[in-house]
């Protein structure tokens, strides 16, 4: 199956223990400033569930040194650890005789390659398009005539996701060092964007439909326009979808490339500044604070700033912005009732937020289209973020949603976690931010107006069941603690079942 893995030194000296197998022999305490501390790391897990709300655990590669990121494809799941080993989890998903997807524990895994820095595939949410896996890696190149010794060069290797077979490889000059790769565009005009260690972006175009043909050809690597026209920018992170690309700089600024007029109209509400002849022209987003991370869907996006505030923008036809309505937003709009997320995901027409309660428990919130099980427990969808009926692992740190499945990565890393700042009191509007004192300024008039609007929305519902559903949405909008939201949602579920004649208890009158 796979080649034999050679254990490499751990990234940090820790004491690792596992409830199922006990502490590892020879564990050591990690020395910190002041008194020594003992850190426990539990084996990472990748949990995935189908549209029937079942939760399964995949095989955990025992040789993995923590999970850095993962990517599901049509048939399998790929996982990259912190030492650059890319694992290939095989047979994670199978199809039944009725044509439905069945979920089962991945039966085996192999090592696809080592020395990997990053990897990417087709950015669309439907994994059927993810035929190839592009791996950014470092390889030792043999010495050429006139030089001594080998040199380490970055390269991009292309693998078939179905079998793990390498079908293409391109090697760059040893003076160029990259740290991230993303894809954008159609299969016959696939653009590979490569981010250098210095924050510059290069691109090259390949025809993905010809990769399986045994021939060699030359591709041209060119500096992307965002780095050519704005040389002072230092990009730290990229995100892409089929028709757009987003860049985050070291100063927390955000720049956009949009390549089709339809997506441009959905994101900005107008075609006034769109130039079909210059699709690489970067557009700067106006934001009130430094952006830490983002999520990019087909025609909407989410941004999280240094204070933990969530801003959404774009198409809102299904309520995927979580603003409580279905009005499109042409500029970043804050979702006031959500703060300090762990992870954010924007899909085709829905959005997900992984958050943590005051008791350190994790919960998954979602909004938008609920068809096909995208929002477990909310098949009709929701225009605001509501708690999904999913059991979230305690150490869940990232998530991914495809057309068929919802994935959560459970892996704790003491060195990587969002560090939010407290919002200055002068910038607090409405409800107080967590971490501020009890005497922080509030806006009782604004809260009262919001409650009046909530009552008006409930009154406009024609039936008791509709009023119950609307009340559940309103609970999700309100700035309550996780335990309080759970209480109200459970209580409303009980009343709803009683009103429908399901379960014990008398029926609730209409008013």
C-alpha positions as CSV (number, residue, x, y, z in Angstrom):
1,X,0.0,0.0,0.0
2,X,2.0,3.0,1.2
3,X,5.6,3.5,1.8
4,X,6.9,3.0,5.3
5,X,6.9,6.2,7.3
6,X,10.0,7.3,9.2
7,X,9.1,9.1,12.5
8,X,10.4,12.6,12.6
9,X,11.1,14.7,15.7
10,X,8.1,16.3,17.3
11,X,7.5,20.0,16.9
12,X,7.3,20.5,20.6
13,X,8.1,18.7,23.8
14,X,4.9,17.7,25.4
15,X,3.4,15.1,27.6
16,X,0.9,13.3,25.4
17,X,-1.8,11.0,26.8
18,X,-4.8,9.2,25.4
19,X,-7.8,7.8,27.3
20,X,-7.8,4.7,25.2
21,X,-4.1,3.8,25.3
22,X,-2.7,5.6,28.3
23,X,0.3,7.9,28.5
24,X,3.1,7.5,26.1
25,X,6.3,6.3,27.6
26,X,9.1,8.8,28.0
27,X,6.8,11.8,28.0
28,X,8.3,15.0,29.2
29,X,6.9,18.2,30.7
30,X,7.0,21.3,28.5
31,X,9.1,24.0,30.1
32,X,7.6,27.5,30.0
33,X,8.2,30.8,31.6
34,X,7.8,30.5,35.4
35,X,6.6,27.2,36.7
36,X,6.8,24.2,34.4
37,X,3.5,23.1,32.9
38,X,2.2,19.8,31.6
39,X,0.3,19.9,28.3
40,X,-1.9,17.0,27.2
41,X,-2.5,16.5,23.5
42,X,-5.1,14.0,22.4
43,X,-4.9,12.2,19.1
44,X,-6.6,14.3,16.4
45,X,-9.7,13.1,14.8
46,X,-11.7,13.8,11.6
47,X,-15.4,13.5,12.1
48,X,-17.8,13.5,9.2
49,X,-21.5,13.1,8.9
50,X,-24.0,12.5,6.1
51,X,-27.2,14.3,5.4
52,X,-29.0,12.0,7.8
53,X,-27.3,13.6,10.8
54,X,-25.2,10.6,11.7
55,X,-21.6,11.2,12.9
56,X,-18.7,8.9,12.1
57,X,-15.0,9.0,12.9
58,X,-12.5,8.4,10.2
59,X,-9.2,6.5,10.6
60,X,-6.7,8.6,12.5
61,X,-3.2,8.1,11.0
62,X,-1.1,7.1,13.9
63,X,2.0,8.5,12.2
64,X,0.5,12.0,11.9
65,X,2.2,14.8,13.8
66,X,-1.0,16.8,14.4
67,X,-3.5,17.8,11.7
68,X,-2.8,21.1,9.9
69,X,-5.6,21.0,7.3
70,X,-7.8,18.5,5.4
71,X,-9.6,18.4,2.1
72,X,-12.4,16.0,1.0
73,X,-12.6,14.9,-2.6
74,X,-15.1,12.9,-4.5
75,X,-14.1,9.5,-3.0
76,X,-11.5,10.2,-0.3
77,X,-10.1,12.6,2.3
78,X,-6.6,14.1,2.3
79,X,-4.9,15.3,5.5
80,X,-1.7,17.3,5.9
81,X,0.2,17.1,9.2
82,X,2.7,19.6,10.7
83,X,5.8,17.8,9.4
84,X,4.6,18.0,5.8
85,X,3.3,14.4,5.4
86,X,0.2,14.2,3.2
87,X,-2.1,11.3,4.1
88,X,-4.6,9.7,1.8
89,X,-7.7,8.3,3.6
90,X,-9.2,5.7,1.3
91,X,-12.8,4.5,1.0
92,X,-14.2,7.0,3.4
93,X,-17.5,7.2,1.4
94,X,-19.3,4.5,-0.6
95,X,-22.5,4.5,-2.7
96,X,-25.4,2.1,-2.0
97,X,-27.3,0.2,-4.6
98,X,-30.1,2.9,-4.4
99,X,-27.6,5.5,-5.5
100,X,-27.4,7.1,-2.0
101,X,-24.2,8.0,-0.2
102,X,-23.4,5.8,2.8
103,X,-20.9,6.9,5.4
104,X,-18.6,4.5,7.1
105,X,-15.3,4.6,8.9
106,X,-12.4,5.0,6.4
107,X,-10.9,1.5,6.1
108,X,-7.3,2.4,5.5
109,X,-4.8,5.2,4.8
110,X,-1.6,5.5,2.9
111,X,1.1,8.2,2.8
112,X,0.6,10.1,-0.5
113,X,3.8,12.2,-0.3
114,X,6.2,13.9,2.1
115,X,7.7,17.4,2.1
116,X,4.3,19.0,1.3
117,X,3.7,22.6,2.2
118,X,0.1,23.0,1.1
119,X,-2.4,21.4,-1.3
120,X,-5.5,22.4,-3.2
121,X,-8.2,21.1,-5.5
122,X,-11.2,22.5,-7.4
123,X,-12.6,25.2,-5.1
124,X,-16.3,24.4,-5.8
125,X,-18.4,22.9,-3.0
126,X,-19.4,19.9,-5.2
127,X,-16.6,17.3,-4.8
128,X,-17.5,15.7,-8.1
129,X,-15.3,18.4,-9.7
130,X,-12.2,17.5,-7.6
131,X,-10.6,15.2,-10.0
132,X,-7.0,16.3,-9.3
133,X,-5.0,17.2,-6.2
134,X,-2.4,19.9,-6.5
135,X,0.4,19.6,-4.0
136,X,3.0,22.3,-3.2
137,X,6.1,20.6,-2.0
138,X,9.9,20.8,-1.6
139,X,12.1,18.3,-3.4
140,X,15.9,17.8,-3.5
141,X,17.1,18.4,-7.1
142,X,20.3,16.7,-8.3
143,X,23.3,18.9,-8.9
144,X,23.8,20.3,-12.3
145,X,27.0,20.6,-14.3
146,X,29.3,23.2,-12.7
147,X,27.7,23.1,-9.2
148,X,28.4,21.0,-6.2
149,X,25.7,19.3,-4.1
150,X,21.9,19.2,-4.6
151,X,19.5,22.0,-4.0
152,X,16.0,22.1,-2.5
153,X,13.5,23.5,-5.0
154,X,9.7,24.0,-4.6
155,X,7.5,22.2,-7.1
156,X,3.8,21.5,-7.7
157,X,2.8,17.9,-8.1
158,X,-0.5,16.8,-9.5
159,X,-2.2,13.6,-8.3
160,X,-5.3,11.8,-9.4
161,X,-7.6,11.9,-6.4
162,X,-9.2,8.5,-7.2
163,X,-5.9,6.5,-7.1
164,X,-3.2,8.8,-5.7
165,X,-1.2,8.4,-8.9
166,X,1.1,11.4,-9.8
167,X,0.4,12.6,-13.4
168,X,2.2,15.9,-13.6
169,X,5.0,17.9,-12.0
170,X,6.4,21.3,-12.4
171,X,9.6,22.5,-10.6
172,X,10.5,26.1,-9.9
173,X,13.8,27.9,-9.6
174,X,15.6,27.3,-6.2
175,X,15.4,31.1,-5.5
176,X,11.6,31.0,-5.3
177,X,10.0,29.8,-2.1
178,X,6.2,29.4,-1.8
179,X,3.9,28.8,1.2
180,X,0.4,28.5,-0.2
181,X,-1.4,27.4,-3.3
182,X,-5.1,28.0,-4.4
183,X,-6.9,27.3,-7.6
184,X,-9.4,29.5,-9.6
185,X,-11.1,29.2,-12.9
186,X,-12.5,26.4,-15.1
187,X,-10.8,23.1,-15.9
188,X,-9.5,24.2,-19.3
189,X,-8.2,27.5,-18.0
190,X,-7.1,26.6,-14.5
191,X,-5.1,29.3,-12.8
192,X,-2.7,28.3,-10.0
193,X,-2.0,31.1,-7.5
194,X,1.2,30.7,-5.5
195,X,2.0,32.9,-2.5
196,X,5.7,33.4,-1.7
197,X,7.3,33.8,1.7
198,X,7.7,37.5,1.0
199,X,4.0,38.0,0.4
200,X,4.1,38.2,-3.4
201,X,1.7,36.3,-5.6
202,X,2.6,34.4,-8.8
203,X,0.2,32.7,-11.2
204,X,0.4,30.2,-14.0
205,X,-2.3,28.6,-16.2
206,X,-2.7,24.9,-17.0
207,X,-5.3,23.0,-19.0
208,X,-6.5,20.4,-16.6
209,X,-8.2,18.4,-19.3
210,X,-4.8,17.5,-20.8
211,X,-3.0,16.5,-17.6
212,X,-3.6,12.8,-18.2
213,X,-1.9,12.9,-21.6
214,X,1.7,11.7,-21.4
215,X,3.5,14.7,-22.8
216,X,5.6,17.7,-21.5
217,X,5.0,21.3,-22.2
218,X,6.1,24.7,-20.8
219,X,4.0,26.9,-18.6
220,X,4.8,30.6,-17.8
221,X,5.0,31.8,-14.2
222,X,4.0,35.5,-13.9
223,X,3.6,38.0,-11.1
224,X,-0.1,38.5,-10.4
225,X,-1.5,42.0,-10.9
226,X,-2.2,42.6,-7.2
227,X,1.6,42.2,-6.5
228,X,2.6,44.0,-9.7
229,X,0.4,47.1,-9.3
230,X,0.5,47.3,-5.5
231,X,4.1,46.2,-4.7
232,X,4.0,47.6,-1.1
233,X,1.4,45.0,-0.2
234,X,2.5,41.9,1.7
235,X,-0.2,39.2,1.3
236,X,-0.3,36.6,4.2
237,X,-3.3,34.5,3.1
238,X,-5.4,33.7,0.0
239,X,-8.9,32.3,-0.4
240,X,-10.5,31.4,-3.8
241,X,-13.6,30.1,-5.4
242,X,-14.4,29.3,-9.0
243,X,-14.8,33.0,-10.1
244,X,-13.1,35.1,-7.4
245,X,-10.1,35.4,-5.2
246,X,-9.6,37.1,-1.9
247,X,-6.3,38.3,-0.4
248,X,-5.5,39.3,3.3
249,X,-2.5,41.4,3.9
250,X,-0.2,41.6,6.9
251,X,-2.0,44.8,8.0
252,X,-5.4,43.1,8.0
253,X,-6.5,44.7,4.7
254,X,-8.7,42.7,2.2
255,X,-8.4,42.8,-1.6
256,X,-10.7,41.1,-4.1
257,X,-10.5,39.8,-7.6
258,X,-13.8,39.0,-9.3
259,X,-13.7,37.3,-12.8
260,X,-17.4,37.1,-13.8
261,X,-20.1,39.9,-14.0
262,X,-22.7,37.7,-12.2
263,X,-20.6,37.1,-9.2
264,X,-19.5,40.7,-9.1
265,X,-23.1,41.9,-9.0
266,X,-23.9,39.4,-6.3
267,X,-21.0,40.6,-4.1
268,X,-21.2,44.3,-4.7
269,X,-24.7,44.9,-5.9
270,X,-23.6,46.8,-9.0
271,X,-21.5,46.4,-12.2
272,X,-20.3,50.0,-12.1
273,X,-16.6,49.2,-11.6
274,X,-16.4,45.8,-13.3
275,X,-14.1,45.7,-16.2
276,X,-14.4,42.5,-18.3
277,X,-11.1,43.2,-20.0
278,X,-9.1,43.6,-16.7
279,X,-10.5,40.9,-14.3
280,X,-7.3,40.8,-12.2
281,X,-7.7,44.4,-11.0
282,X,-7.7,44.2,-7.2
283,X,-10.6,45.8,-5.3
284,X,-10.0,47.0,-1.7
285,X,-12.8,46.4,0.8
286,X,-13.6,49.1,3.3
287,X,-13.4,47.6,6.8
288,X,-13.4,49.1,10.3
289,X,-10.6,46.9,11.7
290,X,-7.9,44.4,10.9
291,X,-9.1,41.2,9.4
292,X,-7.8,37.9,10.9
293,X,-9.4,35.3,8.7
294,X,-12.1,34.8,6.1
295,X,-14.4,32.4,4.3
296,X,-15.3,32.7,0.6
297,X,-18.4,31.1,-1.0
298,X,-19.6,31.2,-4.6
299,X,-21.3,34.5,-4.3
300,X,-21.0,35.6,-0.6
301,X,-18.2,35.9,1.9
302,X,-17.5,36.2,5.6
303,X,-14.8,38.1,7.4
304,X,-13.7,38.0,11.1
305,X,-11.8,41.0,12.5
306,X,-9.3,41.4,15.4
307,X,-12.2,42.0,17.8
308,X,-14.0,38.8,16.9
309,X,-16.7,40.5,15.0
310,X,-18.2,38.7,12.0
311,X,-19.0,40.6,8.8
312,X,-20.9,39.1,5.9
313,X,-21.3,40.4,2.3
314,X,-22.9,39.3,-1.0
315,X,-25.9,37.4,-2.2
316,X,-28.6,36.7,0.5
317,X,-31.3,34.9,-1.5
318,X,-31.4,32.0,1.0
319,X,-30.5,34.0,4.1
320,X,-26.9,32.8,4.0
321,X,-25.6,36.0,5.4
322,X,-27.3,35.5,8.7
323,X,-28.7,39.0,8.9
324,X,-32.2,37.9,9.7
325,X,-33.6,38.9,6.3
326,X,-33.0,38.0,2.6
327,X,-31.7,41.3,1.4
328,X,-28.4,41.3,-0.5
329,X,-25.5,43.3,1.0
330,X,-23.0,45.1,-1.3
331,X,-20.6,45.9,1.5
332,X,-19.5,44.1,4.7
333,X,-22.3,44.0,7.2
334,X,-21.8,43.0,10.9
335,X,-23.7,40.1,12.4
336,X,-24.1,41.6,15.8
337,X,-25.3,38.5,17.7
338,X,-22.3,36.4,16.9
339,X,-18.8,37.1,18.3
340,X,-15.4,35.5,18.5
341,X,-15.8,32.4,16.3
342,X,-13.3,29.5,16.1
343,X,-14.0,28.9,12.4
344,X,-16.2,30.2,9.6
345,X,-17.3,28.5,6.5
346,X,-19.2,29.8,3.4
347,X,-20.7,27.3,1.1
348,X,-22.8,27.5,-2.1
349,X,-25.9,29.0,-0.4
350,X,-25.3,28.5,3.4
351,X,-22.8,29.6,6.1
352,X,-21.5,27.8,9.2
353,X,-19.8,29.2,12.3
354,X,-18.0,27.1,14.9
355,X,-18.1,28.8,18.3
356,X,-17.3,28.1,21.9
357,X,-19.4,28.7,24.9
358,X,-18.4,30.1,28.3
359,X,-18.0,26.5,29.6
360,X,-15.6,25.7,26.7
361,X,-18.2,23.5,25.0
362,X,-18.4,23.8,21.2
363,X,-21.5,24.4,19.1
364,X,-22.1,24.7,15.4
365,X,-24.4,27.4,14.1
366,X,-25.7,27.7,10.5
367,X,-27.9,29.9,8.3
368,X,-29.1,29.9,4.7
369,X,-30.5,27.0,2.7
370,X,-31.3,23.9,4.7
371,X,-32.2,21.6,1.8
372,X,-30.3,18.3,1.5
373,X,-29.4,18.3,5.2
374,X,-27.1,21.3,4.9
375,X,-28.4,22.6,8.3
376,X,-29.1,19.6,10.4
377,X,-32.3,20.1,12.4
378,X,-33.4,23.1,10.2
379,X,-34.6,21.6,6.9
380,X,-36.4,24.7,5.9
381,X,-33.3,26.8,6.4
382,X,-33.0,30.0,8.4
383,X,-32.2,33.7,7.6
384,X,-30.2,33.9,10.9
385,X,-27.6,31.7,12.5
386,X,-29.2,29.0,14.5
387,X,-27.7,26.1,16.5
388,X,-27.5,23.0,14.4
389,X,-28.5,19.5,15.8
390,X,-24.9,18.2,15.6
391,X,-22.7,16.9,18.4
392,X,-19.5,18.9,18.1
393,X,-16.2,17.4,19.4
394,X,-14.6,19.2,22.3
395,X,-11.4,20.0,20.3
396,X,-13.1,20.9,17.0
397,X,-11.0,23.6,15.4
398,X,-12.1,23.7,11.7
399,X,-14.9,22.6,9.5
400,X,-15.8,22.0,5.8
401,X,-19.1,21.4,4.1
402,X,-19.6,19.8,0.7
403,X,-22.7,18.9,-1.2
404,X,-22.8,15.5,0.5
405,X,-21.2,15.9,3.8
406,X,-20.2,18.1,6.8
407,X,-16.7,17.6,8.2
408,X,-15.2,18.8,11.5
409,X,-11.5,18.5,12.3
410,X,-10.8,17.9,16.0
411,X,-7.2,18.7,16.9
412,X,-5.8,20.9,19.6
413,X,-2.7,23.0,19.0
414,X,-1.5,25.3,21.8
415,X,0.3,27.5,19.4
416,X,-2.5,28.2,16.9
417,X,-5.7,29.8,18.1
418,X,-7.4,33.1,17.3
419,X,-6.4,35.8,19.7
420,X,-9.0,38.5,19.8
421,X,-8.7,41.9,21.3
422,X,-11.4,43.6,23.5
423,X,-13.3,46.2,21.6
424,X,-12.7,49.7,23.0
425,X,-15.6,51.1,25.0
426,X,-15.9,54.0,22.6
427,X,-16.7,51.7,19.7
428,X,-19.3,49.5,21.5
429,X,-22.7,49.9,19.9
430,X,-25.8,48.2,21.4
431,X,-24.9,45.2,23.5
432,X,-21.7,44.9,25.6
433,X,-18.8,42.9,24.2
434,X,-17.6,39.9,26.2
435,X,-14.7,40.8,28.4
436,X,-15.9,44.3,29.2
437,X,-17.1,45.2,32.6
438,X,-20.6,45.3,33.8
439,X,-20.6,49.1,33.7
440,X,-19.8,49.2,30.0
441,X,-22.1,51.6,28.0
442,X,-25.2,50.0,26.5
443,X,-28.0,51.2,24.2
444,X,-31.3,50.3,26.0
445,X,-33.3,52.3,23.5
446,X,-31.9,50.2,20.6
447,X,-32.5,47.0,22.5
448,X,-36.1,48.0,23.1
449,X,-36.7,48.9,19.5
450,X,-35.3,45.5,18.5
451,X,-37.7,43.7,20.9
452,X,-40.6,45.6,19.4
453,X,-39.5,44.5,16.0
454,X,-39.3,40.9,17.1
455,X,-42.8,41.0,18.6
456,X,-44.1,42.5,15.3
457,X,-42.5,39.7,13.4
458,X,-44.0,37.1,15.7
459,X,-47.5,38.7,15.5
460,X,-47.3,38.7,11.6
461,X,-47.1,34.8,11.6
462,X,-50.4,33.2,10.9
463,X,-50.1,29.9,12.8
464,X,-48.8,28.9,16.2
465,X,-46.2,26.6,14.5
466,X,-44.9,29.5,12.4
467,X,-44.7,31.7,15.6
468,X,-42.7,29.0,17.3
469,X,-40.3,28.8,14.4
470,X,-39.9,32.6,14.3
471,X,-39.3,32.6,18.0
472,X,-36.5,30.1,17.6
473,X,-34.9,32.3,15.0
474,X,-35.2,35.4,17.3
475,X,-33.5,33.5,20.1
476,X,-30.6,32.9,17.7
477,X,-30.4,36.6,17.0
478,X,-30.3,37.7,20.6
479,X,-27.0,38.2,22.4
480,X,-27.5,35.4,24.9
481,X,-25.1,32.9,26.4
482,X,-24.9,29.5,24.8
483,X,-26.6,27.8,27.8
484,X,-29.4,30.4,27.7
485,X,-30.0,29.8,24.0
486,X,-30.0,26.0,24.5
487,X,-32.6,26.5,27.3
488,X,-35.0,28.6,25.1
489,X,-34.6,26.3,22.1
490,X,-35.3,23.2,24.1
491,X,-38.3,24.9,25.8
492,X,-39.7,26.0,22.5
493,X,-39.3,22.5,21.1
494,X,-41.3,21.1,24.0
495,X,-44.1,23.6,23.5
496,X,-44.1,23.0,19.8
497,X,-44.4,19.2,20.2
498,X,-47.2,19.7,22.8
499,X,-49.0,22.1,20.5
500,X,-48.9,19.6,17.7
501,X,-50.2,16.8,19.8
502,X,-46.9,15.0,19.9
503,X,-45.8,13.7,23.3
504,X,-47.3,14.3,26.8
505,X,-48.8,17.6,27.9
506,X,-51.9,19.6,27.0
507,X,-52.2,21.5,23.8
508,X,-51.1,25.1,23.8
509,X,-53.8,27.6,22.7
510,X,-53.2,29.8,19.6
511,X,-52.8,33.0,21.7
